[in-house]
Amino acid sequence: MTKYKDNGFMASDKEYLTFVLELLREVRGISYKKMMGEYILYKDGIIFGGIYDNRFLIKKTDSLKDSGLKEQIPYPSAKPMLLVDSEDPDDIKELVNKAMKK
């Protein structure tokens, strides 16, 4: 069950993590680390995104500037990231690979 933190934001739940990991099944080298109720996502040991408030966000890079993805703030005082709204593993693989090019 998702609980609200003191700041009004929700912690991400394990079920959503499982959903995102399934979407990432076509991408090799994926791992994650739980931090403060959220999940940081890595490809080959390098951070490329995360799950914040049950939202799959990817780092905003120059290679993704024309992706059409909407900017979102993962948490207060953080830099904007991009909301992944596709459920197509091939699209997501392409996004992750582009994000890794910076």
SULFENTA-V474105 format. One record per pair of residues at least 4 apart in sequence whose ideal C-beta (glycine too) atoms are under 7 Angstrom apart, sorted by the first residue. I is the first residue (numbers start at 1). J is the second residue. D is the distance in Angstrom with one decimal. If there is no record, write none. Layout:
# SULFENTA-V474105
[[I:J:D] [I:J:D]]
This chain:
# SULFENTA-V474105
[[2:10:4.8] [2:11:6.3] [2:13:5.0] [2:54:6.7] [3:11:5.9] [4:8:6.4] [4:10:5.7] [5:9:5.3] [5:11:6.1] [5:37:6.6] [7:76:6.9] [9:53:5.4] [9:75:6.4] [10:53:4.9] [10:54:6.5] [11:37:3.1] [11:38:6.8] [12:16:5.5] [12:17:6.6] [12:37:6.6] [12:38:5.3] [12:39:5.9] [12:51:4.6] [12:52:6.6] [12:53:6.4] [12:54:5.0] [13:54:6.5] [14:18:6.4] [15:19:6.6] [16:20:6.4] [16:51:6.2] [16:54:4.5] [17:21:6.2] [17:32:6.9] [17:39:5.3] [17:51:5.9] [18:22:6.5] [19:23:6.8] [20:24:6.3] [20:51:5.8] [20:56:5.0] [21:30:7.0] [23:87:6.3] [23:89:5.7] [23:92:5.2] [24:30:5.0] [24:92:6.2] [25:89:5.7] [26:89:4.4] [26:90:6.2] [26:93:4.3] [27:43:6.4] [27:93:5.0] [27:96:5.1] [29:43:5.0] [29:44:4.0] [30:41:6.9] [30:43:5.9] [31:42:4.7] [32:39:4.9] [32:40:6.4] [32:41:5.3] [32:42:6.7] [33:40:4.9] [34:39:5.7] [35:40:5.6] [38:50:6.1] [38:51:6.0] [38:52:5.1] [39:50:5.9] [39:51:4.2] [40:47:5.9] [40:50:4.8] [41:48:6.0] [41:49:4.6] [41:50:5.4] [42:46:6.1] [42:47:5.7] [42:48:6.8] [43:48:5.1] [43:96:6.0] [43:100:5.9] [46:100:6.8] [48:58:6.2] [48:59:5.8] [48:96:5.7] [48:99:4.9] [48:100:6.0] [49:56:7.0] [49:57:5.5] [49:58:3.9] [49:59:5.8] [49:81:6.9] [49:99:7.0] [50:57:5.8] [50:74:6.5] [51:55:6.9] [51:56:5.9] [52:57:5.7] [52:74:3.9] [52:75:6.2] [55:72:6.3] [55:83:6.1] [56:84:4.4] [57:72:5.8] [57:74:5.5] [57:81:3.9] [57:82:6.5] [57:83:6.0] [57:84:6.9] [58:81:6.3] [58:82:5.0] [58:84:5.5] [58:95:6.0] [58:99:5.2] [59:81:6.1] [59:99:5.4] [60:64:6.5] [60:71:6.9] [60:80:5.7] [60:81:5.7] [60:82:5.4] [61:99:5.3] [61:102:4.8] [62:102:6.5] [63:98:4.5] [63:99:6.8] [63:101:4.5] [63:102:6.3] [64:69:6.8] [64:82:6.1] [64:95:6.9] [64:98:5.4] [64:99:5.8] [67:82:6.7] [67:95:6.7] [69:82:3.9] [69:83:5.9] [69:84:6.8] [70:83:4.9] [71:80:4.2] [71:82:6.4] [72:80:6.7] [72:81:5.9] [72:83:4.6] [73:78:5.7] [73:80:5.9] [74:78:4.8] [74:81:5.4] [84:92:6.4] [84:95:6.3] [86:91:4.2] [86:92:5.9] [88:92:6.6] [89:93:6.2] [90:94:6.7] [91:95:6.5] [92:96:6.3] [93:97:6.3] [94:98:6.3] [95:99:6.2] [96:100:6.5]]
